[in-house]
Structure formats: C-alpha cells, structure tokens
Amino acid sequence: MGKKPRRALVLGGSYAGLFAARVLTEQYDEVLIVDRDRLVGERGPRRGRPQGRHINAMHVRGLQVTEELFPGFVDGLVADGCPTGDYAGSCRWFFNGQPLVREDIGYIAVPATAPLMERHLRERVERLPRVRFVERHDIVGLEATPDHSRITGARLADLDDDRREVVIEADLVVDATGRGSRTPAMLKRFGYGTVPEERIKINLGYVTQHYELDDDPWRGDLAIIPVAYPGSPRGAIFTQTDHGRVELTTYGLLGDHPPTDQEGFYEFVRSLAIPDIADALKTARPVDDPVPFHYPVTLRRRYERMSRLPAGLVVTGDAVTSFNPVYAQGMTVAAISALTLRRHLRPAGEPDPATYFRDLARDCIDAPWEMTTTVDLNFPDVPGNRSLKMRMVQRYLRLVQVAATRDPKVTTAYLRAAGMVDTPQSLMRPAVLWRVLRGAFTRPAAAPPRQPALARTR
Ligand SMILES: Cc1cc2nc3c(=O)[nH]c(=O)nc-3n(C[C@H](O)[C@H](O)[C@H](O)COP(=O)(O)OP(=O)(O)OC[C@H]3O[C@@H](n4cnc5c(N)ncnc54)[C@H](O)[C@@H]3O)c2cc1C
C-alpha cells in the first residue's frame, strides 16, 4: 500500500490564496483552491474581489516576493501591455498638497489593473502540477474531529447544483477568504472563544472611472498621487495602466465620499489639493460610469492572542488583516505572508498554528498596521486611542513629509519605507533623522514649483 497523498485545501482563490497555494505545492501532494467565483479564464472584475473595479498598486516588496515565487512575473505583465517606471521617480507624489522631490530609487512600478495582475498570478498557479481549482463552490463551514482539536476539511455548497453540499477533507486548511472569513465564527462554535479584533472606523469612500485622453498629462510619468491629509481629507490616484487604459480612483474619508454623478465627481476632482488631475480631465472622455466602493472600517484579527487553536488550520491575507486600501498594502502583505507560511511548513510539514500566527503578526502585519493606523489616527475625527508615542510618531512623520519635499535622500528613505522594502523604523536611523530635522526646519531654496508645470528634478 502506498502512502496516502497529503492534501492542502486553500479557501479563497484571490491573491492570498494564490500565494499560499504556491508555497503549499512544495510540501503537499495535492493543493485544492476553492472559490465561489469562476476563476480560470476570468479576465475582468469579479464579484468576490471588490478591488477589481478600482485602482491597483503593488508595493516594491510585494513585487519582489512575487518575482521570487513566480520568476518572470513582471516581464509577463510588460509583455501584456503594462507600462513600467521607477516607483519614486516616475510617480508624482503629493503629501500635504506638496510635491515630493523626484528621485529614481531603482525599484520598478508596474501599474497593471487589478484583474490583469490577478489573472497573471492565477495563470502561473494554474500551471503548477499539484494544483486544482474547485470553482463555484460556497464555503459554508469547517469540518473538525469530534473533540474539535483538529480541522479536517471544509463543507462546500455547489452553486451550480442547487447548493448540494460536499465535504472536502484535507491535512491542512488555509483560510484565504478575505475579510468576510467565517473562521472566527467557526472557532467560537468549536469552543475556542472569540478572536480578539482591532478596528479603526475610517468611513472611506472610493469612486473610480476610466478615460480616453487626447492630451498627455503624464509627460513620461506613470501616475499622479495626491494623498489625503487632515487639511484635505480627499485624495486620488490617477494612473496609466495596461494597454493605455487611464484609471482614476478618488477617495474621501469620514463620510466625505466622492459623488457618482459625472458633474459631482468632476467637482470633487477639482476640490483636490492639487489641480493637475482636474486639468488633465478637461479634455478627457469617460469610457464608463463612476463606480463607488464603501469601506467603513479597517480590521485586524489577533489570532496570535488566542490561548488555544485547533491543529490543521491557518489563516492568511485579508482574513487576518484588512488594511485601509488607500495605502495599497493588502497584496504585499499577502505575498510576504506566504513566505512565513513556507517557513512554517518546513520543519514538520505542518505549521504549528500558535507559532505561525505569532510570526505572521511580527514579520508581516505589525509594521504596516502600525504605520497606517498611525496615519489614519492623524485625522482628528477618526475615533481611536492616540498614545503619546503615536502622537510623537505622527509629528515626526509630518516632518519627514516636509523634508521629503526638499531633500531627495529623505524622499528615498520615505518611499522605501512606504514600499515596504525598509521598515518604518528605518526612518529613525541617525542619518535620516538628521536630514529630516534639517530639511523640515530650513526654508526651501525656492518655492515648490506651481502645478501643473511640475519639473522633474532629476
Ligand atoms: C477597493 C479596494 C482597493 C484595493 N486596492 C489595493 C491596492 O491597490 N493594492 C493592494 O495591495 N491591495 C489593495 N486592496 C486589498 C487587496 O484587494 C487584498 O488585500 C488582496 O486581494 C488580498 O486579499 P485576499 O486574497 O486575502 O482576499 P480577497 O481578495 O477579498 O479574496 C477573497 C476570495 O475568497 C472568496 N470567498 C470569500 N468567501 C467565500 C466563501 N464563503 N465561499 C467561497 N469563496 C469565498 C472570494 O470570492 C475571493 O476570491 C484593495 C481592496 C479594496 C477593497
């Protein structure tokens, strides 16, 4: 008798599920990916991934990990019509309404649309020999041993067969079903208590629209990105993506959401802290209607604080932490989480949930969560506790942003931290600290250039 093949079951076939599947194929004989959507061959936005109709930016670190796990990924996007540029030097970043100094930092940016990037990733996973997709199945629950000490699989409802229920057994279940994950409810039912959560109410509204342009607002750049700040809690990301598609996502915090009627939407764009995007839209032709998305609250599930967890189950991606999408961290965190999972698969072939969640929190989530929570709580009306340490960091970040409008070395340090190549703590290194203080407290040699006549400084 041969050994029973070992099976891993991935719940959710979006970014986190695809990355997890990739590393699971190194240890498991069979990797099944379940999703309620049709995935294979899908080219457009889909119901289960709300990001599909909105802006898609992957940070430097996310692209690095994707390349490590799927060599040639970026080349594939470029061959499919994606423009590329420098993550810092090709993007016109504005903080507090002021342009950051333009400086190439040697890291690539690839502004692909969300469905295109997801399709490229999925096609790479499809080609892995041990992977099989189980599409159009709703995951309705987890299966466990009678004493609930081990998760043994999942119960699914077949959406194309009158919700006929099937159970898929597995040696390891990986929950990557996004922020609506049912694992907390299942753990409660199995007697493990409540998963502690942290939430920040930001009441964010997105609206996205695509255009044809006659004029060239880019002048060799990829994107124009005015970031919302307390003085103007409205922001936007205006970018060219694959095949010349021009995408604009605008957003407002604390209920100040962009309208979805055309004139109201343009009015919102005109109210941004910089005029560049409104100027570019003067002769633009919309190719679709403005599409909204409401994101009320960020959410972090603290599995690492659970006193007990069942064997045979781990969770990843947005199912653990759903970040404010404005900061574009979710896909990068999903990618680096797969590296943590891979490390935990190695010693025993199966992760120990307690140490997996501890390392996931420490290595993948703590830094981006703290960074964005600090920035979100800089908006006075966002409810939450602001410790003395946080208030000091907020002040320091403000100085970093001012200095980054004047000193290219500070811009580089700031965007390396934002791109998750370096930790936020790297901004406190003496060489950066000194430049931040010098840059923030000395007057600029000349006033920042007026928009839209923004000159590149390199
Ligand atoms: C509007 C918006 C904009 C964003 N912009 C960015 C960005 O620019 N950059 C970035 O890095 N991140 C961004 N994000 C976050 C990013 O989309 C996620 O972090 C990323 O997709 C990884 O999430 P995930 O795979 O964990 O979950 P999701 O992408 O939410 O996928 C969950 C999957 O599970 C499936 N599923 C869920 N429940 C069930 C069920 N019961 N049965 C069967 N299938 C189920 C869904 O169909 C889906 O395929 C954005 C998010 C939103 C909402």
The ligand as an SDF file (V2000), in Angstrom:
LIG
                    3D

 53 58  0  0  0  0  0  0  0  0999 V2000
  -11.4110   48.8870   -3.2380 C   0  0  0  0  0  0  0  0  0  0  0  0
  -10.1470   48.1610   -2.8670 C   0  0  0  0  0  0  0  0  0  0  0  0
   -8.9280   48.5990   -3.3750 C   0  0  0  0  0  0  0  0  0  0  0  0
   -7.7580   47.9340   -3.0280 C   0  0  0  0  0  0  0  0  0  0  0  0
   -6.5810   48.3630   -3.5450 N   0  0  0  0  0  0  0  0  0  0  0  0
   -5.4380   47.7030   -3.2680 C   0  0  0  0  0  0  0  0  0  0  0  0
   -4.2110   48.0750   -3.8650 C   0  0  0  0  0  0  0  0  0  0  0  0
   -4.1270   48.9980   -4.6600 O   0  0  0  0  0  0  0  0  0  0  0  0
   -3.1010   47.3670   -3.5060 N   0  0  0  0  0  0  0  0  0  0  0  0
   -3.1300   46.3260   -2.6330 C   0  0  0  0  0  0  0  0  0  0  0  0
   -2.0920   45.7180   -2.3420 O   0  0  0  0  0  0  0  0  0  0  0  0
   -4.2960   45.9330   -2.0670 N   0  0  0  0  0  0  0  0  0  0  0  0
   -5.4410   46.5800   -2.3650 C   0  0  0  0  0  0  0  0  0  0  0  0
   -6.6170   46.1610   -1.8240 N   0  0  0  0  0  0  0  0  0  0  0  0
   -6.6000   44.9750   -0.9240 C   0  0  0  0  0  0  0  0  0  0  0  0
   -6.4740   43.6990   -1.7700 C   0  0  0  0  0  0  0  0  0  0  0  0
   -7.5700   43.5900   -2.6600 O   0  0  0  0  0  0  0  0  0  0  0  0
   -6.4070   42.4470   -0.8900 C   0  0  0  0  0  0  0  0  0  0  0  0
   -5.5200   42.6600    0.1710 O   0  0  0  0  0  0  0  0  0  0  0  0
   -5.9430   41.2770   -1.7230 C   0  0  0  0  0  0  0  0  0  0  0  0
   -6.8930   40.9410   -2.7040 O   0  0  0  0  0  0  0  0  0  0  0  0
   -5.6970   40.0310   -0.8820 C   0  0  0  0  0  0  0  0  0  0  0  0
   -6.8780   39.6750   -0.2800 O   0  0  0  0  0  0  0  0  0  0  0  0
   -7.3280   38.1760   -0.0210 P   0  0  0  0  0  0  0  0  0  0  0  0
   -6.8770   37.2740   -1.0830 O   0  0  0  0  0  0  0  0  0  0  0  0
   -6.9320   37.8550    1.3700 O   0  0  0  0  0  0  0  0  0  0  0  0
   -8.9140   38.3440   -0.0190 O   0  0  0  0  0  0  0  0  0  0  0  0
   -9.8760   38.7880   -1.2000 P   0  0  0  0  0  0  0  0  0  0  0  0
   -9.1420   39.4540   -2.2980 O   0  0  0  0  0  0  0  0  0  0  0  0
  -11.0040   39.5050   -0.5560 O   0  0  0  0  0  0  0  0  0  0  0  0
  -10.4010   37.4020   -1.7780 O   0  0  0  0  0  0  0  0  0  0  0  0
  -11.1740   36.5070   -1.0530 C   0  0  0  0  0  0  0  0  0  0  0  0
  -11.5540   35.3680   -2.0120 C   0  0  0  0  0  0  0  0  0  0  0  0
  -12.3060   34.4110   -1.2860 O   0  0  0  0  0  0  0  0  0  0  0  0
  -13.5090   34.1190   -1.9810 C   0  0  0  0  0  0  0  0  0  0  0  0
  -14.5190   33.8200   -0.9530 N   0  0  0  0  0  0  0  0  0  0  0  0
  -14.8320   34.5970    0.1150 C   0  0  0  0  0  0  0  0  0  0  0  0
  -15.7680   33.9880    0.8620 N   0  0  0  0  0  0  0  0  0  0  0  0
  -16.0490   32.8070    0.2470 C   0  0  0  0  0  0  0  0  0  0  0  0
  -16.9370   31.7510    0.5210 C   0  0  0  0  0  0  0  0  0  0  0  0
  -17.7270   31.7270    1.6110 N   0  0  0  0  0  0  0  0  0  0  0  0
  -17.0020   30.6960   -0.3370 N   0  0  0  0  0  0  0  0  0  0  0  0
  -16.2060   30.6680   -1.4400 C   0  0  0  0  0  0  0  0  0  0  0  0
  -15.3280   31.6590   -1.7540 N   0  0  0  0  0  0  0  0  0  0  0  0
  -15.2520   32.7140   -0.9140 C   0  0  0  0  0  0  0  0  0  0  0  0
  -13.8230   35.3580   -2.7970 C   0  0  0  0  0  0  0  0  0  0  0  0
  -14.5960   35.0480   -3.9410 O   0  0  0  0  0  0  0  0  0  0  0  0
  -12.4170   35.8410   -3.1760 C   0  0  0  0  0  0  0  0  0  0  0  0
  -11.9470   35.2540   -4.3550 O   0  0  0  0  0  0  0  0  0  0  0  0
   -7.8020   46.8140   -2.1410 C   0  0  0  0  0  0  0  0  0  0  0  0
   -9.0270   46.3780   -1.6260 C   0  0  0  0  0  0  0  0  0  0  0  0
  -10.1860   47.0360   -1.9990 C   0  0  0  0  0  0  0  0  0  0  0  0
  -11.4980   46.5290   -1.4410 C   0  0  0  0  0  0  0  0  0  0  0  0
  1  2  1  0
  2  3  1  0
  2 52  2  0
  3  4  2  0
  4  5  1  0
  4 50  1  0
  5  6  2  0
  6  7  1  0
  6 13  1  0
  7  8  2  0
  7  9  1  0
  9 10  1  0
 10 11  2  0
 10 12  1  0
 12 13  2  0
 13 14  1  0
 14 15  1  0
 14 50  1  0
 15 16  1  0
 16 17  1  0
 16 18  1  0
 18 19  1  0
 18 20  1  0
 20 21  1  0
 20 22  1  0
 22 23  1  0
 23 24  1  0
 24 25  2  0
 24 26  1  0
 24 27  1  0
 27 28  1  0
 28 29  2  0
 28 30  1  0
 28 31  1  0
 31 32  1  0
 32 33  1  0
 33 34  1  0
 33 48  1  0
 34 35  1  0
 35 36  1  0
 35 46  1  0
 36 37  1  0
 36 45  1  0
 37 38  2  0
 38 39  1  0
 39 40  1  0
 39 45  2  0
 40 41  1  0
 40 42  2  0
 42 43  1  0
 43 44  2  0
 44 45  1  0
 46 47  1  0
 46 48  1  0
 48 49  1  0
 50 51  2  0
 51 52  1  0
 52 53  1  0
M  END
$$$$
